[in-house]
């Protein structure tokens, strides 16, 4: 049996039946990692995973994910394991504690294969700003895997790991999931504790699963979507996501915002997303066009707010308390300046400077305050839309994965690529990317489902309904289909 072709739930079921030992699953993942070359991992913890697998053998499986290997985006703290945010400035920093979601999944029997590559401090849309080098797309090594959770999406797509946990500040789960042909879920803001997540933009950051199916994502959320007193924004979530996947979307009202299907969208993506709408319509959903005119303001508002918060959050990294420190400095100011200049990459520096500018005297009202007002208007616009519709269906990206190097040469174009995803973060809503086709070059295409706040189950169920009818999520690089 080729274990790498299974979903996380299928592997978990095989482990519970005794057909597969946890250490066999771990070894299958490690063998696949060794055979790949997309640079999806920063730190491997194979020896610890094998030892953990031996320790849990024979224990009762209380979770359907018991014994299934996982990997974490490298901005999630892991006790005793290097956590770098893919940045030089953190050096070999090893946290003395784990993120809340890491704790919960490990208690449920998850076996960690290591820490995944990402855009530095989650700032990027292509997986190329990492200090440890870019992540390549498993479908085409000359293409990006997306970002900032590029390592997570690439690892799942390549069969290196059965599911991963990434973070999403403006599309960083959904966009790489679309580029790599896997399923990625950004939960409602507050549904998953941010304790132990190294912040980029605290009011936007949210952790969530990247896996092979909506059902896998639901199983992960059942474990990690729990209220946590250590996170003041954590919400009480009903749960029962996996059990709630009926695949029944009869009568579900789905809106197609016309602003998301206009100029600039690749015709092949346009057609694939409309095909996804027809599949859901055939299963009984009511699909029609709608309008969300404020979407055009999402990208500028997002980059003002996110960069402002980054300017504040990243001020703690100065070479004094922990992490990497510049050498040869003769004054405290020189230490700060040289450590941050040499320790942060170009994209992180750009966003810190932008954030500092919009928060400065004379510009706060002109930029930051207006962006907050746009955010509130956007929340209101979504709330009004969800008075009529249960879900919204849009593209995830305007084009398939770009070639490595293209986006870094034009940062503004990279920012504009977040048009379809950042509004969901600004409004704090659940959003999911699901594979819905391939372009003529054999690259995956993703469709995005968005629901109202705490409507995570409705989003997952609609994706599950689509995946019951289609096999796009089953296709793997080099395993048939588009390749």
ABEGO torsion letter per residue (X at the ends): XBAAABBAAAAAAAAAAGABBAAAAAAAAAAAAAABAAGABABBAAAAAAAAAAAABGBBBABAABGBBBBBBAABBBBGBBBAGGBAAAEABBBABBBAAAAAAAAAGBBBAEBBBBBBGGBEAAGAABAAEBBBBAABAABBAEOAAAAAAAAAAAGABABBBBBBAAGAAAAAAAAAGBBBBBBBBGABBABGBBBABAAABBBBBBBABAAAAAAAAAAABBBBAABAABBBBAEGAAAABAGBABGBBBBBBAAAABBGBBAAAAAAAAAAAAAAAAAGBBBBBBBBAAAAAAAAAAAAAAAAAAAAAAAABAGAABEBBBBGBABAAAAAAAAAAAABBAAAAAAAAAAAAAABBGAAAAAAAAAAAAAAAAAAAAAAAAAABABBBBBABABBBBBBGAAAABAAAAAAAAAAAAAAAAAGBBBBBBBAEBBAAGBBBBBBBBBBBGAAAAAAAAAAAAAAABAAAABBBGAEEAX
